[in-house]
Amino acid sequence: MIGPGMMISDRYEIIDKVGSGGMADVYKAKDHRLNRFVAIKVLRQEYSSDAKFVAKFRAEAQSVAGLSHPNIVNVYDVDEDESYNYIVMELVEGITLKKFIEKKGRLDVNEAVGIAVQIAQGMEAAHDNHIIHRDIKPQNIIISKEGKVKVTDFGIAKAATSNTITSNAMGSVHYISPEQARGGYSDEKSDIYSLGVTMYEMLSGNVPFEGDSTVAVALSHIQEEATALHELDPEIPMSLSKIVRKCMQKKPELRYLNAAALIADLKRAVDEPDGEYVKLETMTVDPSPTKKISDLELNAIKEASRNVEPIHEEYEEEPNYEDDGIDPKLEKILKICSAVVAVIIIIGIILIVGKFAGWWGHSGKKAAEVTSATSEPTATAVVAEDGQVQVPGIVGKSLEEAEQMLTDSKLHWQLKPVESSETPNVVTDQEPAEGEMVDEGARITIYYSQDNSGVTIPDVANKTETEARRLIEAAKLKVGSVTEEYSNTVAKGNVISTDPVIGSSVDEGTSVNLVVSQGAEGDQVVVPNLVGKKESVAAERLASAGLKSKVTYIYSDKTKGLVISQTQKNGSKVERGSTVQYSVSMGPKQVKPTATPKQNSTVSYSYEGSVTVSDNPFESEDDDPAMFKVVLSQDGKTQSVWSGTLSYDDFPKEFPVKGWSENSGTISISKDGQNIGNYTVDFQKVAK
């Protein structure tokens, strides 16, 4: 039984259980080797004895281990310890997007767009690596305490090249695409549909389709059109409403072709909310006209719903397909393809037999030359039709050469030092062996020679420069030069690489040069509107946009706790990680009460009056707040009686003032130093 304090693989100490899924439990743990906190997903005991489930569990890590992106939860390792199979992942402390929506009801437009862009960026990285998530939903999106949005749980992701068709409706039914609900082929555009549903929920506070059962919801995705967002809330820009509608088109070919196109329109929606750039296409010739769903399809969906109802289920058995459930056109195509494959197989057999029989006149020497040529290590990746790559030969190469060859082959690696008398930092063995076919992004173990007297350069990749310096100096090494480069995968200020490379065996006192990330080139974010929002909401908006907060508290007539001004104008663009300053109201300044005059003592008086400004000095409610100052002139005396920040919604505005006598006075009011009018005020004598 796994519990707090337990050690896994003599390395990971379990701290606490943080979540649970259908097939695995997730724990917070401490990696004592690298001194960091991680998340460990452990396959439940009842499934560990099932080889098929274990294989699928490992496939989850295999599919995502090749992804390295700021908006995807990183996978560090996959291993087993006695009867436990587990995956070590990046620990992201925060809340799910689902809980964030439930907490706020619905999100502000800019806030929702910012989150959607980050989700789409994570999807784009996965799609570029031929991986479809197939379960995009708010429950699988985590917003960290720093405001970074990360996509997690690739438990049902598949490689796009596998062309898997399943009749099981996978993922949560409220976010499922029509093709998944039908049990058809799903690709990158299925993820785009699910993101469209997620955006719909962020902006409206509700999913587009509800029903008494999963079957009813699935049918709605197939047959019904969701109410347009701008009809639900006129304040939602038309362009954003169209973007969501385009994502949620029933036919995949009418949606965005890829995540990059969606990101471009989302960013444009911030600057041009009323633009006409979103094109909702229609098909002039409908190759698959909408028809009433048949009883056979309805039964298939009902059968699929049994697998969907327990939404936490992560793995499902591959289905058995019924011949009468296949579209006739597809069946014809499959028959033709089968015939072609059969012919190719026959030709292949004839060629192989002919080669060994000497029919084609090839000499043994020629064959040997071919074999020699194919076995020569090369930096060029050999990619098979099924998306697998051939492991290059790295034995005998320097550590740096080996890492470059694996990078060129789109493979990852882990280092295992071996004490050896041979030249340090030379690869002595590899696993898997040269020539084996593995999935793209698979992890290759590099065994390399390490001098007994040498010091290993610690793994400082993705560490902050300060942390990297500490680790290097703790290893009795020196930090040499520090250079900066742009990186789309490593956060700004974190280490990209070292020279000599990480894992190298060097002499004590050797200088290690660092390459530090400048962040993504042109990585800018839009400043959200904070004025009129609660302080906590303003902080959340900035964090969600990847910005920092700096608060100033001032007295004002505004409600205590509301933001009354901000230094950076909302809608402007600043570099991610920048600090945005804003002022929060402390409410009106409290005047100490005057002691009540004692009986028979002399009564004192004050002279009080007021002036009301009816004409709004702002042109529109979109104008930025401004600083106002009120000055009184009376009996040859002048004094400032009020100052503070006001906005469009504060007018009409009454300004109370106190004078020196019952004589009339003149009030002059200025906005950002410019006089906007003079007013006469009459004073009344009031006993204190």
Residue pairs with C-beta under 8 A, 6 or more apart in sequence:
2 8
2 14
2 17
2 25
2 27
2 42
2 84
3 14
4 14
4 15
4 16
5 13
5 14
6 13
6 14
7 13
7 14
8 14
8 29
8 40
8 42
8 81
8 84
8 86
9 79
9 81
11 31
11 32
11 33
12 29
12 30
12 31
12 32
12 38
12 40
12 88
13 29
13 30
13 32
14 27
14 28
14 29
14 40
15 27
15 28
15 29
15 30
15 37
16 27
16 28
17 25
17 26
17 27
17 28
18 26
18 27
18 28
18 39
19 25
19 26
20 26
20 312
21 41
21 153
21 155
21 312
21 313
21 314
22 310
22 312
22 313
22 314
22 315
23 43
23 44
23 47
23 53
23 57
23 155
23 313
23 314
23 315
24 41
24 42
24 43
24 44
24 57
24 314
25 41
25 42
25 44
26 39
26 40
26 41
26 42
27 39
27 40
27 42
28 37
28 38
28 39
28 91
29 37
29 38
29 39
29 40
29 88
30 36
30 37
30 38
31 37
31 38
31 88
34 459
37 91
38 76
38 88
38 89
38 90
38 91
39 73
39 88
39 89
39 90
39 91
39 92
40 86
40 87
40 88
40 89
41 86
41 87
41 89
42 84
42 85
42 86
43 53
43 54
43 57
43 84
43 85
43 86
45 83
47 53
47 54
47 57
48 54
48 83
48 84
48 85
53 315
54 85
56 315
57 85
57 87
57 315
58 78
58 85
60 87
60 154
60 155
60 157
60 314
61 75
61 78
61 87
62 78
62 439
62 441
62 442
63 131
63 154
63 157
63 158
63 159
63 439
63 441
64 72
64 73
64 75
64 126
64 131
64 154
64 157
65 75
65 78
65 412
65 441
65 442
65 443
66 129
66 410
66 412
66 439
66 440
66 441
66 442
67 74
67 75
67 125
67 126
67 129
67 131
67 441
68 74
68 489
69 121
69 122
69 125
69 126
69 488
69 489
70 121
70 148
70 150
70 489
70 491
71 118
71 119
71 121
71 122
71 125
71 148
71 149
71 150
71 151
72 122
72 125
72 126
72 150
72 151
72 152
73 89
73 90
73 92
73 142
73 150
73 151
73 152
74 89
74 90
75 87
75 88
75 89
75 90
76 88
76 89
76 90
77 87
77 88
77 414
78 86
78 87
78 88
78 443
79 86
79 88
80 86
89 152
92 142
92 144
92 148
92 150
92 152
93 144
93 145
94 142
94 143
94 144
94 145
95 103
95 142
95 143
96 138
96 139
96 140
96 141
96 142
96 143
97 115
97 138
97 139
97 141
97 142
97 143
97 149
97 198
97 202
98 137
98 138
98 139
98 141
100 107
100 138
100 143
101 107
101 138
101 201
101 202
101 205
105 205
106 202
106 203
106 204
106 205
107 115
107 202
107 203
108 528
108 529
108 541
109 203
109 235
109 236
109 237
109 240
109 273
110 270
110 526
110 528
110 529
110 541
110 545
110 570
111 528
111 541
111 544
111 545
112 199
112 202
112 203
113 240
113 266
113 267
113 269
113 270
113 526
114 525
114 526
114 528
114 544
114 545
114 546
115 141
115 143
115 149
115 202
115 544
116 195
116 198
116 199
116 202
116 266
117 263
117 266
117 267
118 148
118 149
119 136
119 141
119 149
119 151
119 195
119 198
120 195
120 259
120 262
120 263
120 266
121 259
121 263
122 149
122 150
122 151
123 133
123 136
123 151
123 188
123 191
123 192
123 195
123 259
124 258
124 259
124 260
124 263
126 132
126 133
126 151
126 154
126 157
126 191
127 160
127 188
127 191
127 258
127 259
129 440
129 441
130 159
130 160
130 161
130 387
130 440
131 154
131 157
131 158
131 159
131 160
132 157
132 158
132 159
132 160
132 186
132 187
132 188
132 190
132 191
133 140
133 151
133 154
133 156
133 157
133 191
133 194
134 156
134 157
134 158
134 170
134 171
134 180
134 186
134 190
134 191
135 153
135 155
135 156
135 157
135 170
135 171
135 172
135 175
135 194
136 151
136 171
136 175
136 191
136 194
136 195
136 198
137 171
137 172
137 174
137 175
137 194
137 197
137 198
138 198
138 201
138 202
139 172
139 311
140 151
140 152
140 153
141 149
141 150
141 151
141 152
141 198
142 149
142 150
142 152
143 149
143 150
143 544
144 150
145 543
146 543
146 546
147 542
147 543
147 544
147 545
147 546
147 547
148 546
149 544
153 314
155 314
155 315
156 170
156 171
156 314
156 315
156 316
158 164
159 387
159 439
160 187
160 188
161 385
161 386
161 387
162 386
162 387
163 185
165 183
165 184
165 185
165 321
166 183
166 316
166 318
166 319
167 183
167 300
167 303
167 304
167 319
167 321
167 325
168 183
168 304
168 307
168 308
168 316
168 319
169 176
169 180
169 181
169 183
169 214
169 218
169 301
169 304
169 305
169 307
169 308
170 176
170 180
170 307
170 308
170 316
171 180
171 194
171 308
172 308
172 311
173 181
173 214
173 217
173 218
173 221
173 305
173 308
173 311
174 197
174 207
174 209
174 217
175 194
175 197
175 198
175 207
176 194
176 218
176 221
176 308
177 186
177 189
177 190
177 193
177 194
177 221
177 252
178 193
178 221
178 222
178 250
179 185
179 186
179 190
179 252
180 186
180 190
181 218
181 219
181 221
181 222
181 301
181 304
182 222
182 297
182 300
182 301
183 300
183 301
183 304
183 319
183 325
187 252
188 258
188 259
189 252
189 253
189 255
189 256
189 257
190 252
191 259
192 247
192 255
192 256
192 259
192 262
193 247
193 248
193 249
193 252
193 255
195 247
195 262
196 244
196 245
196 246
196 247
196 248
196 255
197 207
197 208
197 247
197 248
199 243
199 244
199 247
200 207
200 208
200 226
200 229
200 244
200 248
201 207
201 208
203 229
203 233
203 236
203 240
203 244
204 229
204 232
204 233
208 220
208 226
208 227
208 248
209 217
209 220
209 221
209 224
209 226
210 217
211 217
211 219
211 220
213 305
214 305
214 308
214 309
215 298
215 301
215 302
215 305
218 301
218 304
218 305
218 308
219 293
219 298
219 301
222 250
222 293
223 290
223 293
226 245
226 248
228 241
228 245
229 236
229 240
229 241
229 244
229 245
230 236
230 237
230 238
230 241
237 269
237 273
237 274
238 273
238 274
239 265
239 268
239 269
239 272
239 273
239 274
239 275
239 276
239 277
239 278
240 269
240 273
242 278
242 280
243 262
243 265
243 266
243 269
243 278
245 280
246 254
246 255
246 256
246 278
246 279
246 280
247 255
247 256
247 262
248 255
249 255
249 280
250 290
251 283
251 288
253 283
254 280
254 281
254 282
254 283
256 262
256 265
265 277
265 278
268 275
268 277
269 275
270 526
270 571
271 571
293 301
296 324
296 325
300 325
307 313
307 316
323 331
326 334
353 359
354 360
355 362
375 393
375 434
375 435
376 393
377 392
377 393
377 394
377 397
377 405
377 434
378 392
379 392
379 404
379 405
379 408
379 409
380 408
380 409
381 389
381 390
381 392
381 408
381 409
381 410
382 389
382 390
382 409
383 389
383 390
383 440
384 390
384 437
387 439
387 440
388 437
388 438
388 439
388 440
389 409
389 410
389 411
389 437
389 438
389 439
389 440
389 442
390 409
390 435
390 436
390 437
391 409
391 411
391 430
391 432
391 433
391 434
391 435
391 436
391 437
391 438
391 444
392 405
392 406
392 409
392 434
393 430
393 434
393 435
394 401
394 402
394 405
394 406
394 427
394 430
394 434
394 444
394 446
395 427
395 428
395 429
395 430
395 434
396 426
396 427
397 405
397 426
397 427
398 425
398 426
398 427
399 415
399 425
399 426
399 427
399 446
399 448
399 501
399 503
399 504
400 425
400 500
400 501
400 504
402 413
402 427
402 430
402 446
402 448
403 413
403 446
403 501
406 412
406 413
406 444
406 446
410 440
410 441
411 438
411 440
411 441
411 442
411 443
411 444
412 441
412 442
412 443
412 444
413 443
413 444
413 445
413 446
414 443
414 444
414 445
414 446
415 446
415 448
415 502
415 503
416 445
416 446
416 447
416 448
417 447
417 448
417 449
417 450
417 456
417 503
417 505
418 428
418 429
418 447
418 448
418 449
418 450
419 449
419 450
419 452
420 428
420 449
420 450
422 428
422 449
423 449
424 449
424 450
424 451
424 454
424 504
424 505
424 506
425 448
425 449
425 450
425 500
425 504
425 505
426 448
426 449
427 446
427 447
427 448
428 447
428 448
428 449
429 447
430 444
430 445
430 446
430 447
431 444
431 445
431 447
432 438
432 442
432 444
438 444
446 503
448 503
448 505
449 505
450 456
450 505
451 505
453 507
454 505
454 506
454 507
455 475
455 476
455 477
455 505
455 506
455 507
455 508
455 510
456 475
456 503
456 504
456 505
457 472
457 475
457 477
457 498
457 500
457 501
457 502
457 503
457 504
457 506
457 512
458 471
458 472
458 474
458 475
458 502
459 502
459 503
460 467
460 468
460 471
460 472
460 495
460 498
460 502
460 514
461 490
461 495
461 496
461 497
461 502
462 490
462 491
462 494
462 495
463 471
463 494
463 495
464 493
464 494
464 495
465 482
465 493
465 494
465 495
465 514
465 516
468 479
468 495
468 514
469 479
472 478
472 479
472 512
473 479
476 508
476 509
477 506
477 508
477 509
477 510
477 511
477 512
478 509
478 510
478 511
478 512
479 511
479 512
479 514
480 511
480 512
480 513
480 514
481 513
481 514
482 513
482 514
482 515
482 516
483 513
483 514
483 515
483 516
484 515
484 516
484 517
484 518
485 496
485 515
485 516
485 517
485 518
486 517
486 518
486 519
486 520
486 521
487 496
487 517
487 518
487 519
487 520
488 520
488 521
490 496
490 517
491 517
491 519
492 517
492 518
492 519
492 523
492 576
492 577
493 516
493 517
493 519
494 516
494 517
495 514
495 515
495 516
495 517
496 515
496 516
496 517
497 515
498 512
498 513
498 514
498 515
499 512
499 513
499 515
500 506
500 510
500 512
506 512
519 575
519 576
519 577
523 575
523 576
524 573
524 574
524 575
524 576
525 545
525 546
525 547
525 573
525 574
525 575
525 576
526 545
526 571
526 572
526 573
527 545
527 547
527 566
527 568
527 569
527 570
527 571
527 572
527 573
527 574
527 580
528 541
528 542
528 544
528 545
528 570
529 570
529 571
530 538
530 541
530 542
530 563
530 566
530 570
530 580
530 582
531 563
531 564
531 565
531 566
531 570
531 582
531 624
531 625
531 647
532 562
532 563
532 647
532 649
533 541
533 562
533 563
534 561
534 562
534 563
535 551
535 561
535 562
535 563
535 584
538 549
538 563
538 582
538 584
539 549
542 548
542 549
542 580
543 549
546 576
546 577
547 574
547 576
547 577
547 578
547 579
547 580
548 577
548 578
548 579
548 580
549 579
549 580
549 582
550 579
550 580
550 581
550 582
551 581
551 582
551 583
551 584
552 581
552 582
552 583
552 584
553 583
553 584
553 585
553 586
554 564
554 583
554 584
554 585
554 586
554 644
554 645
555 585
555 586
555 587
555 588
555 589
555 644
556 564
556 585
556 586
556 587
556 588
556 644
556 645
557 588
557 644
557 646
557 650
558 564
558 585
558 587
558 650
559 585
559 587
560 585
560 586
560 587
561 584
561 585
562 584
562 585
563 582
563 583
563 584
563 585
564 583
564 584
564 585
564 625
564 644
564 645
564 647
565 582
565 583
565 624
565 625
565 645
566 580
566 581
566 582
566 583
567 580
567 581
567 582
568 574
568 578
568 580
568 581
569 624
574 580
583 645
594 688
597 603
597 604
597 688
603 687
603 688
604 687
604 688
605 685
605 686
605 687
605 688
606 658
606 685
606 686
606 688
607 658
607 659
607 660
607 661
607 662
607 683
607 684
607 685
607 686
608 656
608 657
608 658
608 659
608 683
608 684
608 686
609 656
609 657
609 658
609 659
609 665
609 681
609 682
609 683
609 684
610 654
610 655
610 656
610 657
610 681
611 654
611 655
611 657
611 667
611 679
611 680
611 681
612 652
612 653
612 654
612 655
613 651
613 652
613 653
613 654
613 655
613 669
613 677
613 679
614 651
614 652
615 651
616 648
616 651
616 652
617 626
617 651
617 671
617 676
618 626
618 647
618 648
618 651
620 648
621 647
621 648
621 649
622 648
623 647
623 648
624 647
625 645
625 646
625 647
626 645
626 646
626 647
626 671
626 672
627 643
627 644
627 645
627 671
627 672
627 673
628 642
628 643
628 644
628 645
628 646
628 669
628 670
628 671
629 640
629 642
629 643
629 669
629 670
630 640
630 641
630 642
630 643
630 655
630 657
630 667
630 668
630 669
631 638
631 639
631 640
631 641
631 667
631 668
631 669
631 670
632 638
632 639
632 640
632 641
632 657
632 659
632 665
632 666
632 667
632 681
633 665
633 666
633 667
633 668
634 659
634 660
634 661
634 663
634 664
634 665
634 666
634 683
635 659
635 660
635 661
635 663
635 665
637 660
641 655
641 657
641 658
641 667
642 655
642 657
646 653
655 667
655 669
657 665
657 667
657 681
658 683
659 665
659 681
659 683
661 683
662 683
662 684
662 685
663 683
664 680
664 681
664 682
664 683
665 680
665 681
665 683
666 678
666 679
666 680
666 681
667 678
667 679
667 680
667 681
668 675
668 677
668 678
668 679
669 675
669 676
669 677
669 678
669 679
670 676
